[in-house]
Amino acid sequence: MERIGAAVIGAGVIGLACARELARRGIETLIIERSDDFGRETSSRNSEVIHAGLYYPGGSLKATLCVAGRRQLYDFCRSHAVRHRRCGKLIVATAGADEERLAALQTQGEANGVDDLRWLSSAEARALEPELACTAALLSPSTGIIDSHGLMLALLGDAEHAGALLARRSPLLRGVIEPTGIVLECGGDDSLLLHCALVVNAAGPWAADVAASLAGFPAAALPAMHYAKGNYCALAGRPPFSRLVYPLPGTGGLGIHLTLDLAGQARFGPDVEWLTDPPPGVRLGAFDYRVSDALADSFQAEIRRYWPGLTAGSLQPAYAGVRPKLAGPAEPAADFLIQGPAQHGIPGLVNLFGIESPGLTACLAIADRVAAELQAK
């Protein structure tokens, strides 16, 4: 059995950021990943947006860590040559009755510390984006886009430079919580038996399965998990906008919005498709990421509310991701759950549950919070 300072379970953007921070603090760190490379799940199946932080309730982890993380992320991108662009975003009201909700969103964002929001009339919005249809819009200049793969490469590079290692094709089989630490058994090409002083469970949609696989973990501390598939469609041809365009948020998501990639291509999504029978088990779980050919028709009606110039047949299925959620379809949106010893009673263990959007934006701030939690034990 090998003894190590810390194991991070999951090599998505959150796991890599946490491993980087632990290694930079001098802790011997191993990243355990079941896939053959990093970032194969949620971290590579999202909108690649750097969020400003205006959607989330004041004082929530999502609000606090998004605003702090956004500033850290822009600095990190500049210092590590990660491709990104601060392109800005317009959140639009497409009917007069929606403007009260838009104003409330501005108030919430400003309360969260987003200090550059600007209210635009319909004419002012169209002056920026002539093909846009709206009665009013909220301009968020600090919203941007990022190369998520480049970000993860840079995080892994920093982590490895500080001494961390990535164990690919190493699925977690089981674990045992002992008085002196946590013993993890991993399978794969070379099986591992590790005695860990610290463990970060950053397994994304399978984080609850990972926690449940640790013998001695209290069942009462396991949250009920829900899963929402988000489908994306790509736009054929040149995009009509130079900024991101978002409708007002809906139940379970931010609405079918237009995002741009760094190559200048546009995509729309995600929708919210609740999964009623998610696959069980950290070792067996595999989501169906296929996107239906029929989805473009349902997307068109939503998109034409703010872009009436969308032509029939210009959308095609692109990709999908799955968001781990702590609230179900009929419930208010839940906050991140960074569950440490104070919540579950296990020294040296932090579980990251329900880390959906704005997780990518907040990754560095989440890593700071996790490292502080573990070193406070």
C-alpha positions in Angstrom: 0.0 0.0 0.0 1.3 3.4 -1.0 0.9 6.4 1.3 0.2 9.8 -0.3 -0.8 13.2 1.0 -3.9 13.7 -1.1 -5.9 12.0 -3.8 -8.2 13.9 -6.1 -10.9 11.8 -7.7 -11.8 13.1 -11.1 -9.7 15.0 -13.7 -12.3 17.5 -14.9 -11.6 21.2 -14.6 -12.6 21.2 -10.9 -10.4 18.2 -10.0 -7.4 19.6 -11.9 -7.8 23.0 -10.2 -8.0 21.4 -6.8 -5.0 19.2 -7.5 -3.0 22.2 -8.7 -3.8 24.1 -5.5 -3.0 21.2 -3.1 0.3 20.5 -4.9 1.2 24.2 -4.9 0.8 24.1 -1.1 3.4 21.3 -0.9 1.0 18.3 -0.5 1.9 15.2 -2.5 -1.1 14.8 -4.8 -2.4 12.1 -7.1 -5.3 12.7 -9.5 -7.3 9.5 -10.1 -9.2 9.5 -13.4 -11.2 6.5 -14.8 -11.1 7.7 -18.4 -8.0 7.6 -20.7 -7.5 11.4 -20.4 -8.7 14.4 -18.4 -11.9 16.4 -19.0 -13.9 13.8 -20.9 -17.2 14.5 -19.2 -18.9 17.7 -18.0 -15.8 19.8 -18.4 -15.7 19.3 -22.2 -19.5 19.4 -22.7 -20.5 22.9 -21.8 -20.8 26.4 -23.3 -17.2 27.4 -22.4 -18.5 30.7 -21.0 -16.8 32.8 -18.4 -19.8 34.0 -16.4 -19.9 37.4 -14.7 -21.9 36.2 -11.6 -25.3 37.8 -11.9 -27.7 34.9 -11.8 -27.2 33.5 -8.3 -28.7 34.4 -4.9 -26.6 36.9 -2.9 -24.3 35.2 -0.4 -24.5 31.8 -2.1 -21.4 29.8 -3.0 -22.3 30.1 -6.7 -22.4 33.9 -6.4 -19.4 34.3 -4.2 -17.2 31.8 -6.0 -18.3 32.9 -9.5 -17.4 36.5 -9.0 -14.1 35.7 -7.3 -13.3 32.9 -9.7 -14.0 35.0 -12.8 -11.4 37.5 -11.8 -8.9 34.7 -11.0 -9.7 33.0 -14.3 -9.0 36.0 -16.5 -5.7 36.5 -14.7 -4.8 32.9 -15.1 -5.6 32.9 -18.8 -3.4 36.0 -19.3 -0.5 34.5 -17.3 -0.7 31.0 -18.8 -1.6 32.0 -22.5 -4.9 30.2 -22.3 -7.0 31.4 -25.3 -10.0 33.4 -24.2 -12.0 36.5 -25.3 -13.9 39.0 -23.1 -16.6 39.3 -25.8 -19.5 40.4 -23.5 -23.1 39.2 -23.3 -26.6 40.5 -23.8 -29.4 39.2 -21.7 -32.6 40.1 -23.5 -36.2 40.8 -22.7 -38.3 39.9 -25.7 -41.6 41.4 -24.4 -42.4 44.3 -22.2 -43.7 42.0 -19.5 -40.2 40.5 -19.2 -38.5 43.8 -18.3 -39.2 43.6 -14.6 -37.4 40.2 -14.5 -34.5 41.7 -16.4 -34.3 44.6 -14.0 -34.4 42.2 -11.0 -31.5 40.3 -12.6 -29.5 43.5 -12.9 -30.2 44.3 -9.2 -29.1 40.8 -8.2 -25.9 41.0 -10.3 -24.9 44.3 -8.8 -25.6 43.0 -5.3 -23.3 40.1 -6.1 -20.4 42.5 -7.0 -20.9 42.6 -10.8 -20.1 46.2 -11.2 -20.2 46.8 -15.0 -23.7 45.9 -16.0 -25.5 48.3 -18.3 -29.2 48.6 -19.1 -29.9 49.1 -22.8 -33.0 50.2 -24.6 -34.2 48.2 -27.6 -32.5 50.7 -29.9 -29.2 50.7 -28.0 -29.1 46.9 -28.1 -29.8 46.9 -31.8 -27.1 49.4 -32.4 -24.7 46.8 -31.0 -26.3 43.8 -32.6 -28.5 44.8 -35.5 -30.2 41.4 -36.0 -31.3 41.3 -32.3 -35.0 41.5 -31.4 -35.8 42.7 -27.9 -37.6 45.3 -25.9 -34.6 45.9 -23.6 -31.3 44.2 -22.8 -28.7 43.9 -20.1 -25.1 44.2 -21.2 -22.5 42.2 -19.3 -19.1 43.3 -20.6 -17.1 41.0 -18.3 -18.7 37.8 -19.7 -16.3 35.9 -22.0 -15.5 32.7 -23.7 -12.6 30.3 -23.1 -10.8 27.3 -24.5 -11.7 24.8 -21.8 -9.3 22.2 -23.1 -6.5 24.7 -23.0 -7.5 25.7 -19.5 -7.3 22.1 -18.3 -4.0 21.6 -20.0 -2.6 24.7 -18.2 -4.1 23.5 -14.8 -2.6 20.1 -15.2 0.8 21.6 -16.3 0.9 23.7 -13.1 -0.1 20.7 -11.0 2.5 18.5 -12.5 5.2 21.2 -12.2 4.3 21.3 -8.4 4.7 17.5 -8.2 1.2 16.2 -8.8 0.6 13.1 -10.9 -2.3 12.1 -13.1 -3.3 8.4 -13.0 -5.3 7.8 -16.2 -7.5 4.7 -16.7 -7.7 4.2 -12.9 -11.4 3.8 -11.9 -12.1 3.9 -8.2 -13.3 0.5 -7.1 -13.9 1.1 -3.4 -12.7 2.9 -0.4 -12.5 2.5 3.4 -12.5 5.3 5.9 -10.0 4.5 8.7 -9.0 6.5 11.8 -5.7 7.4 10.2 -7.0 8.3 6.7 -8.9 6.9 3.7 -7.8 3.8 1.8 -8.7 3.8 -1.9 -8.6 0.9 -4.2 -8.3 1.7 -7.9 -8.4 -0.6 -10.9 -7.3 -0.2 -14.4 -4.0 -1.1 -16.1 -2.1 -1.0 -12.9 -4.2 -1.4 -9.8 -3.5 0.9 -6.9 -4.0 0.7 -3.2 -3.6 4.1 -1.6 -3.6 5.3 2.0 -4.6 9.0 1.7 -4.4 11.7 4.4 -6.7 13.9 2.3 -9.3 13.1 -0.4 -11.1 15.4 -2.7 -14.2 13.9 -4.4 -14.5 15.9 -7.7 -16.2 13.1 -9.7 -18.9 15.4 -11.1 -22.1 13.6 -11.9 -20.8 10.5 -10.1 -19.6 12.3 -6.9 -22.5 10.8 -4.8 -21.6 7.3 -6.1 -18.0 7.9 -5.1 -19.0 9.0 -1.6 -21.3 6.0 -1.2 -18.5 3.6 -2.2 -16.4 4.7 0.8 -17.1 2.2 3.6 -17.8 4.2 6.8 -19.3 7.2 5.0 -22.6 8.2 6.7 -25.6 7.5 4.4 -27.4 10.5 5.9 -24.8 12.8 4.4 -25.4 11.6 0.8 -27.5 14.2 -1.1 -30.3 13.2 -3.5 -28.9 13.8 -7.0 -30.7 14.8 -10.2 -29.4 15.0 -13.7 -30.3 17.3 -16.5 -29.0 16.7 -20.1 -28.3 19.8 -22.0 -28.3 19.5 -25.8 -26.6 21.9 -28.2 -27.1 22.7 -31.9 -24.5 24.3 -34.2 -25.3 27.1 -36.6 -24.3 26.6 -40.2 -22.7 29.7 -41.7 -21.6 32.9 -40.2 -22.9 33.9 -36.8 -25.2 36.9 -36.7 -23.8 38.4 -33.4 -20.4 39.4 -32.1 -21.5 38.9 -28.4 -23.2 36.1 -26.6 -27.0 36.4 -26.5 -29.1 35.0 -23.6 -32.8 35.0 -23.0 -34.0 35.3 -19.4 -33.2 32.2 -17.4 -35.8 29.4 -17.3 -36.4 26.5 -14.9 -33.3 24.4 -14.5 -31.1 26.4 -16.9 -30.2 29.8 -18.5 -32.3 29.3 -21.6 -31.4 28.4 -25.1 -28.7 31.0 -25.7 -26.2 31.8 -28.4 -22.6 31.3 -27.6 -19.5 31.6 -29.8 -16.4 29.6 -29.8 -12.9 31.1 -30.3 -13.0 30.1 -34.0 -16.0 32.3 -34.5 -18.6 29.6 -34.9 -22.0 29.9 -33.2 -23.9 27.3 -31.2 -27.2 27.3 -29.4 -28.2 25.6 -26.2 -28.4 24.0 -23.8 -32.0 23.0 -23.3 -33.0 21.1 -20.1 -33.8 17.5 -20.5 -34.3 15.9 -17.1 -33.1 12.3 -16.9 -35.5 10.2 -14.9 -33.3 7.0 -14.9 -29.7 8.0 -14.7 -27.2 5.1 -14.8 -26.2 4.0 -11.4 -22.7 3.4 -10.0 -19.4 5.2 -10.4 -17.9 2.3 -12.3 -20.8 1.6 -14.6 -22.3 5.0 -15.2 -22.3 6.3 -18.8 -24.7 8.9 -20.1 -26.2 8.9 -23.6 -24.7 12.0 -25.1 -26.4 11.6 -28.5 -28.4 14.6 -29.8 -31.7 14.0 -31.6 -32.0 15.2 -35.2 -35.4 16.5 -34.4 -34.2 18.9 -31.7 -33.5 21.7 -34.2 -37.2 22.3 -34.8 -37.9 22.9 -31.1 -34.8 25.1 -30.8 -35.9 27.3 -33.7 -39.0 28.7 -31.9 -37.0 29.7 -28.8 -34.2 31.3 -30.8 -36.5 33.3 -33.1 -37.8 35.2 -30.1 -34.5 37.1 -30.1 -33.3 36.4 -33.6 -36.2 36.3 -36.0 -33.8 36.1 -38.9 -32.9 32.5 -38.2 -33.5 30.5 -41.4 -35.0 27.1 -41.5 -32.5 24.2 -41.8 -29.5 26.2 -40.5 -29.3 24.3 -37.2 -27.7 20.9 -36.8 -27.2 18.6 -33.8 -23.9 19.3 -32.1 -23.2 17.7 -28.7 -24.7 17.3 -25.2 -23.6 17.4 -21.6 -25.1 16.3 -18.3 -25.4 18.7 -15.3 -25.4 17.2 -11.8 -28.0 19.0 -9.8 -29.1 19.0 -6.1 -32.6 20.1 -7.0 -35.1 18.4 -9.2 -37.5 19.7 -11.9 -40.1 21.2 -9.5 -37.6 22.7 -7.0 -35.8 26.0 -6.7 -32.2 25.9 -8.0 -29.7 24.6 -5.4 -26.3 26.0 -4.5 -23.0 24.2 -4.8 -22.4 21.8 -1.9 -18.8 21.8 -0.8 -19.1 19.2 2.0 -16.3 18.9 4.4 -15.6 17.4 7.8 -18.0 19.8 9.6 -20.9 18.4 7.5 -20.1 14.7 7.3 -17.7 14.1 10.2 -14.9 12.5 8.2 -11.5 14.2 8.7 -9.6 14.9 5.5 -12.5 14.4 3.0 -14.2 17.0 0.9 -17.1 16.1 -1.4 -18.0 18.4 -4.3 -21.7 17.8 -5.0 -23.9 19.6 -7.6 -21.0 21.4 -9.3 -22.7 22.6 -12.4 -22.6 26.1 -14.0 -20.8 28.3 -13.1 -18.3 25.6 -12.0 -15.8 26.3 -14.9 -15.8 30.0 -14.1 -15.4 29.3 -10.4 -12.8 26.5 -10.6 -9.9 28.4 -9.1 -12.0 29.9 -6.3 -13.5 26.4 -5.6 -10.0 25.0 -5.4 -9.0 27.7 -2.9 -12.0 26.9 -0.8 -11.3 23.1 -0.9 -7.7 23.5 0.1 -8.5 25.8 3.0 -11.2 23.3 4.2 -8.7 20.5 4.2 -5.9 22.3 5.8 -8.2 23.6 8.6 -8.8 20.0 9.8 
